[in-house]
Amino acid sequence: MPRYYLNLYNDVDVVDEEGGEFADQAAAEAAAVRSARELMAEHVMAGLPLDLNHRVEVVTGDGTVVSVLRFGDLITIKGG
């Protein structure tokens, strides 16, 4: 299985040095979406501001960025 790295760029940038094995790019992206949503939920639950420009980058083993998942694209906000 190919190895992908999920790099987080938010208040503190975290470069994934271990990565994980995923069946394909879609599976890596799904894991990145889950992780980003969990982080956003933690911020909301703690009453912290949520920066919708933060992102997770999905990177292949050779360092190619194959997806950039911006927090704001991963949620729907109604009302306002």
N, CA, C and O atoms as a GROMACS GRO file, in nm:
protein
  320
    1MET      N    1   0.085  -0.119   0.000
    1MET     CA    2   0.000   0.000   0.000
    1MET      C    3   0.089   0.124   0.000
    1MET      O    4   0.194   0.126   0.064
    2PRO      N    5   0.046   0.226  -0.072
    2PRO     CA    6   0.126   0.348  -0.076
    2PRO      C    7   0.121   0.424   0.057
    2PRO      O    8   0.023   0.416   0.131
    3ARG      N    9   0.228   0.497   0.084
    3ARG     CA   10   0.238   0.578   0.205
    3ARG      C   11   0.207   0.723   0.170
    3ARG      O   12   0.258   0.778   0.073
    4TYR      N   13   0.121   0.782   0.253
    4TYR     CA   14   0.087   0.924   0.240
    4TYR      C   15   0.114   0.994   0.372
    4TYR      O   16   0.109   0.932   0.479
    5TYR      N   17   0.143   1.121   0.363
    5TYR     CA   18   0.169   1.204   0.480
    5TYR      C   19   0.062   1.312   0.487
    5TYR      O   20   0.026   1.371   0.385
    6LEU      N   21   0.012   1.336   0.608
    6LEU     CA   22  -0.094   1.436   0.628
    6LEU      C   23  -0.034   1.550   0.709
    6LEU      O   24  -0.025   1.542   0.832
    7ASN      N   25   0.005   1.655   0.640
    7ASN     CA   26   0.068   1.770   0.705
    7ASN      C   27  -0.038   1.872   0.743
    7ASN      O   28  -0.121   1.911   0.661
    8LEU      N   29  -0.033   1.916   0.868
    8LEU     CA   30  -0.131   2.011   0.921
    8LEU      C   31  -0.071   2.150   0.927
    8LEU      O   32   0.039   2.169   0.980
    9TYR      N   33  -0.143   2.246   0.873
    9TYR     CA   34  -0.101   2.386   0.878
    9TYR      C   35  -0.211   2.465   0.946
    9TYR      O   36  -0.309   2.505   0.884
   10ASN      N   37  -0.192   2.487   1.078
   10ASN     CA   38  -0.288   2.566   1.154
   10ASN      C   39  -0.209   2.656   1.249
   10ASN      O   40  -0.103   2.706   1.211
   11ASP      N   41  -0.258   2.677   1.371
   11ASP     CA   42  -0.185   2.765   1.464
   11ASP      C   43  -0.043   2.717   1.487
   11ASP      O   44   0.049   2.797   1.504
   12VAL      N   45  -0.025   2.586   1.486
   12VAL     CA   46   0.107   2.525   1.496
   12VAL      C   47   0.118   2.426   1.381
   12VAL      O   48   0.041   2.330   1.374
   13ASP      N   49   0.213   2.448   1.290
   13ASP     CA   50   0.229   2.357   1.176
   13ASP      C   51   0.289   2.225   1.223
   13ASP      O   52   0.386   2.222   1.299
   14VAL      N   53   0.229   2.116   1.175
   14VAL     CA   54   0.277   1.982   1.212
   14VAL      C   55   0.302   1.904   1.084
   14VAL      O   56   0.209   1.869   1.011
   15VAL      N   57   0.430   1.876   1.058
   15VAL     CA   58   0.467   1.796   0.941
   15VAL      C   59   0.468   1.650   0.984
   15VAL      O   60   0.539   1.612   1.078
   16ASP      N   61   0.391   1.569   0.916
   16ASP     CA   62   0.378   1.427   0.944
   16ASP      C   63   0.505   1.356   0.897
   16ASP      O   64   0.528   1.342   0.776
   17GLU      N   65   0.587   1.313   0.991
   17GLU     CA   66   0.714   1.250   0.955
   17GLU      C   67   0.702   1.099   0.938
   17GLU      O   68   0.788   1.036   0.876
   18GLU      N   69   0.596   1.039   0.993
   18GLU     CA   70   0.579   0.894   0.984
   18GLU      C   71   0.490   0.854   0.868
   18GLU      O   72   0.515   0.753   0.801
   19GLY      N   73   0.386   0.931   0.843
   19GLY     CA   74   0.291   0.897   0.738
   19GLY      C   75   0.212   0.773   0.774
   19GLY      O   76   0.223   0.720   0.885
   20GLY      N   77   0.133   0.730   0.681
   20GLY     CA   78   0.052   0.611   0.702
   20GLY      C   79   0.027   0.543   0.569
   20GLY      O   80   0.033   0.606   0.463
   21GLU      N   81  -0.001   0.415   0.575
   21GLU     CA   82  -0.032   0.341   0.453
   21GLU      C   83  -0.182   0.346   0.429
   21GLU      O   84  -0.262   0.315   0.518
   22PHE      N   85  -0.218   0.385   0.310
   22PHE     CA   86  -0.358   0.395   0.269
   22PHE      C   87  -0.376   0.321   0.138
   22PHE      O   88  -0.283   0.311   0.058
   23ALA      N   89  -0.496   0.270   0.117
   23ALA     CA   90  -0.523   0.194  -0.005
   23ALA      C   91  -0.498   0.278  -0.130
   23ALA      O   92  -0.448   0.228  -0.231
   24ASP      N   93  -0.532   0.407  -0.121
   24ASP     CA   94  -0.514   0.496  -0.236
   24ASP      C   95  -0.526   0.641  -0.188
   24ASP      O   96  -0.544   0.667  -0.069
   25GLN      N   97  -0.515   0.733  -0.282
   25GLN     CA   98  -0.522   0.875  -0.248
   25GLN      C   99  -0.656   0.911  -0.186
   25GLN      O  100  -0.661   0.992  -0.093
   26ALA      N  101  -0.764   0.854  -0.234
   26ALA     CA  102  -0.897   0.884  -0.179
   26ALA      C  103  -0.906   0.844  -0.032
   26ALA      O  104  -0.968   0.915   0.047
   27ALA      N  105  -0.847   0.733   0.005
   27ALA     CA  106  -0.848   0.689   0.145
   27ALA      C  107  -0.765   0.783   0.232
   27ALA      O  108  -0.803   0.812   0.345
   28ALA      N  109  -0.653   0.830   0.180
   28ALA     CA  110  -0.570   0.926   0.254
   28ALA      C  111  -0.645   1.057   0.272
   28ALA      O  112  -0.640   1.117   0.380
   29GLU      N  113  -0.713   1.102   0.168
   29GLU     CA  114  -0.791   1.225   0.177
   29GLU      C  115  -0.906   1.212   0.277
   29GLU      O  116  -0.934   1.305   0.352
   30ALA      N  117  -0.972   1.095   0.280
   30ALA     CA  118  -1.080   1.074   0.376
   30ALA      C  119  -1.028   1.081   0.519
   30ALA      O  120  -1.093   1.138   0.607
   31ALA      N  121  -0.910   1.025   0.542
   31ALA     CA  122  -0.849   1.032   0.676
   31ALA      C  123  -0.814   1.176   0.711
   31ALA      O  124  -0.831   1.217   0.826
   32ALA      N  125  -0.766   1.252   0.614
   32ALA     CA  126  -0.731   1.392   0.637
   32ALA      C  127  -0.856   1.474   0.670
   32ALA      O  128  -0.852   1.560   0.758
   33VAL      N  129  -0.966   1.447   0.602
   33VAL     CA  130  -1.092   1.517   0.629
   33VAL      C  131  -1.139   1.487   0.770
   33VAL      O  132  -1.178   1.578   0.844
   34ARG      N  133  -1.136   1.360   0.809
   34ARG     CA  134  -1.178   1.323   0.946
   34ARG      C  135  -1.092   1.395   1.049
   34ARG      O  136  -1.145   1.450   1.146
   35SER      N  137  -0.962   1.394   1.030
   35SER     CA  138  -0.870   1.459   1.125
   35SER      C  139  -0.897   1.609   1.134
   35SER      O  140  -0.900   1.665   1.243
   36ALA      N  141  -0.914   1.672   1.020
   36ALA     CA  142  -0.940   1.817   1.020
   36ALA      C  143  -1.071   1.850   1.090
   36ALA      O  144  -1.078   1.947   1.166
   37ARG      N  145  -1.174   1.772   1.065
   37ARG     CA  146  -1.303   1.796   1.130
   37ARG      C  147  -1.295   1.774   1.280
   37ARG      O  148  -1.358   1.847   1.357
   38GLU      N  149  -1.218   1.676   1.323
   38GLU     CA  150  -1.199   1.653   1.467
   38GLU      C  151  -1.129   1.772   1.530
   38GLU      O  152  -1.168   1.816   1.639
   39LEU      N  153  -1.027   1.825   1.464
   39LEU     CA  154  -0.957   1.942   1.516
   39LEU      C  155  -1.050   2.063   1.524
   39LEU      O  156  -1.047   2.137   1.622
   40MET      N  157  -1.130   2.083   1.421
   40MET     CA  158  -1.224   2.195   1.423
   40MET      C  159  -1.324   2.179   1.536
   40MET      O  160  -1.356   2.276   1.605
   41ALA      N  161  -1.374   2.058   1.556
   41ALA     CA  162  -1.470   2.033   1.664
   41ALA      C  163  -1.408   2.063   1.800
   41ALA      O  164  -1.473   2.121   1.887
   42GLU      N  165  -1.282   2.024   1.819
   42GLU     CA  166  -1.214   2.052   1.945
   42GLU      C  167  -1.204   2.202   1.969
   42GLU      O  168  -1.224   2.248   2.082
   43HIS      N  169  -1.174   2.279   1.865
   43HIS     CA  170  -1.165   2.425   1.878
   43HIS      C  171  -1.301   2.483   1.916
   43HIS      O  172  -1.310   2.568   2.005
   44VAL      N  173  -1.406   2.439   1.850
   44VAL     CA  174  -1.540   2.489   1.878
   44VAL      C  175  -1.579   2.454   2.021
   44VAL      O  176  -1.631   2.539   2.094
   45MET      N  177  -1.555   2.330   2.062
   45MET     CA  178  -1.592   2.287   2.198
   45MET      C  179  -1.516   2.365   2.305
   45MET      O  180  -1.568   2.386   2.414
   46ALA      N  181  -1.395   2.408   2.274
   46ALA     CA  182  -1.314   2.485   2.369
   46ALA      C  183  -1.343   2.634   2.362
   46ALA      O  184  -1.286   2.713   2.438
   47GLY      N  185  -1.432   2.674   2.270
   47GLY     CA  186  -1.464   2.816   2.256
   47GLY      C  187  -1.354   2.896   2.189
   47GLY      O  188  -1.348   3.018   2.205
   48LEU      N  189  -1.267   2.829   2.115
   48LEU     CA  190  -1.158   2.896   2.046
   48LEU      C  191  -1.201   2.939   1.907
   48LEU      O  192  -1.290   2.878   1.847
   49PRO      N  193  -1.137   3.042   1.855
   49PRO     CA  194  -1.171   3.083   1.718
   49PRO      C  195  -1.131   2.975   1.618
   49PRO      O  196  -1.033   2.902   1.638
   50LEU      N  197  -1.208   2.966   1.512
   50LEU     CA  198  -1.183   2.867   1.408
   50LEU      C  199  -1.138   2.940   1.282
   50LEU      O  200  -1.213   3.019   1.225
   51ASP      N  201  -1.016   2.913   1.240
   51ASP     CA  202  -0.962   2.976   1.119
   51ASP      C  203  -0.990   2.884   1.001
   51ASP      O  204  -0.930   2.777   0.988
   52LEU      N  205  -1.082   2.925   0.915
   52LEU     CA  206  -1.123   2.841   0.802
   52LEU      C  207  -1.017   2.834   0.692
   52LEU      O  208  -1.034   2.758   0.596
   53ASN      N  209  -0.909   2.910   0.705
   53ASN     CA  210  -0.800   2.903   0.608
   53ASN      C  211  -0.694   2.801   0.646
   53ASN      O  212  -0.603   2.773   0.568
   54HIS      N  213  -0.703   2.745   0.766
   54HIS     CA  214  -0.609   2.639   0.802
   54HIS      C  215  -0.633   2.522   0.707
   54HIS      O  216  -0.738   2.512   0.644
   55ARG      N  217  -0.532   2.433   0.698
   55ARG     CA  218  -0.544   2.328   0.597
   55ARG      C  219  -0.466   2.204   0.635
   55ARG      O  220  -0.379   2.206   0.722
   56VAL      N  221  -0.499   2.096   0.567
   56VAL     CA  222  -0.422   1.972   0.572
   56VAL      C  223  -0.378   1.943   0.429
   56VAL      O  224  -0.458   1.948   0.336
   57GLU      N  225  -0.250   1.913   0.414
   57GLU     CA  226  -0.198   1.875   0.282
   57GLU      C  227  -0.172   1.725   0.282
   57GLU      O  228  -0.111   1.671   0.374
   58VAL      N  229  -0.218   1.658   0.178
   58VAL     CA  230  -0.191   1.515   0.159
   58VAL      C  231  -0.072   1.506   0.064
   58VAL      O  232  -0.075   1.559  -0.047
   59VAL      N  233   0.032   1.437   0.110
   59VAL     CA  234   0.159   1.434   0.037
   59VAL      C  235   0.199   1.288   0.012
   59VAL      O  236   0.186   1.204   0.101
   60THR      N  237   0.248   1.260  -0.107
   60THR     CA  238   0.294   1.125  -0.139
   60THR      C  239   0.432   1.100  -0.080
   60THR      O  240   0.497   1.192  -0.029
   61GLY      N  241   0.476   0.977  -0.087
   61GLY     CA  242   0.607   0.940  -0.035
   61GLY      C  243   0.723   1.013  -0.099
   61GLY      O  244   0.828   1.029  -0.038
   62ASP      N  245   0.705   1.058  -0.223
   62ASP     CA  246   0.814   1.131  -0.290
   62ASP      C  247   0.805   1.282  -0.268
   62ASP      O  248   0.880   1.358  -0.329
   63GLY      N  249   0.711   1.325  -0.182
   63GLY     CA  250   0.702   1.467  -0.147
   63GLY      C  251   0.606   1.549  -0.232
   63GLY      O  252   0.601   1.671  -0.219
   64THR      N  253   0.532   1.484  -0.320
   64THR     CA  254   0.437   1.555  -0.406
   64THR      C  255   0.308   1.583  -0.329
   64THR      O  256   0.246   1.491  -0.274
   65VAL      N  257   0.267   1.710  -0.325
   65VAL     CA  258   0.140   1.746  -0.263
   65VAL      C  259   0.029   1.712  -0.362
   65VAL      O  260   0.022   1.769  -0.471
   66VAL      N  261  -0.058   1.619  -0.323
   66VAL     CA  262  -0.164   1.575  -0.414
   66VAL      C  263  -0.300   1.635  -0.379
   66VAL      O  264  -0.390   1.635  -0.462
   67SER      N  265  -0.315   1.686  -0.256
   67SER     CA  266  -0.441   1.748  -0.214
   67SER      C  267  -0.413   1.853  -0.109
   67SER      O  268  -0.327   1.836  -0.022
   68VAL      N  269  -0.487   1.962  -0.118
   68VAL     CA  270  -0.486   2.064  -0.013
   68VAL      C  271  -0.630   2.078   0.032
   68VAL      O  272  -0.716   2.121  -0.045
   69LEU      N  273  -0.656   2.043   0.158
   69LEU     CA  274  -0.791   2.042   0.213
   69LEU      C  275  -0.804   2.157   0.312
   69LEU      O  276  -0.759   2.147   0.427
   70ARG      N  277  -0.863   2.266   0.267
   70ARG     CA  278  -0.882   2.384   0.351
   70ARG      C  279  -1.000   2.361   0.443
   70ARG      O  280  -1.105   2.314   0.400
   71PHE      N  281  -0.982   2.395   0.571
   71PHE     CA  282  -1.087   2.371   0.671
   71PHE      C  283  -1.222   2.425   0.625
   71PHE      O  284  -1.324   2.358   0.641
   72GLY      N  285  -1.222   2.545   0.569
   72GLY     CA  286  -1.348   2.607   0.528
   72GLY      C  287  -1.423   2.528   0.420
   72GLY      O  288  -1.544   2.543   0.406
   73ASP      N  289  -1.350   2.446   0.346
   73ASP     CA  290  -1.414   2.364   0.241
   73ASP      C  291  -1.470   2.234   0.297
   73ASP      O  292  -1.539   2.160   0.226
   74LEU      N  293  -1.441   2.205   0.423
   74LEU     CA  294  -1.479   2.076   0.481
   74LEU      C  295  -1.602   2.084   0.569
   74LEU      O  296  -1.646   1.982   0.624
   75ILE      N  297  -1.659   2.204   0.583
   75ILE     CA  298  -1.778   2.221   0.665
   75ILE      C  299  -1.878   2.311   0.593
   75ILE      O  300  -1.843   2.384   0.500
   76THR      N  301  -2.000   2.305   0.638
   76THR     CA  302  -2.105   2.394   0.586
   76THR      C  303  -2.156   2.475   0.703
   76THR      O  304  -2.190   2.420   0.808
   77ILE      N  305  -2.161   2.607   0.685
   77ILE     CA  306  -2.210   2.696   0.789
   77ILE      C  307  -2.338   2.760   0.739
   77ILE      O  308  -2.342   2.816   0.629
   78LYS      N  309  -2.443   2.751   0.821
   78LYS     CA  310  -2.572   2.810   0.784
   78LYS      C  311  -2.602   2.926   0.878
   78LYS      O  312  -2.550   2.932   0.990
   79GLY      N  313  -2.685   3.015   0.832
   79GLY     CA  314  -2.726   3.127   0.916
   79GLY      C  315  -2.618   3.233   0.921
   79GLY      O  316  -2.529   3.238   0.836
   80GLY      N  317  -2.629   3.315   1.020
   80GLY     CA  318  -2.517   3.405   1.028
   80GLY      C  319  -2.542   3.540   1.075
   80GLY      O  320  -2.450   3.621   1.083
   0.00000   0.00000   0.00000
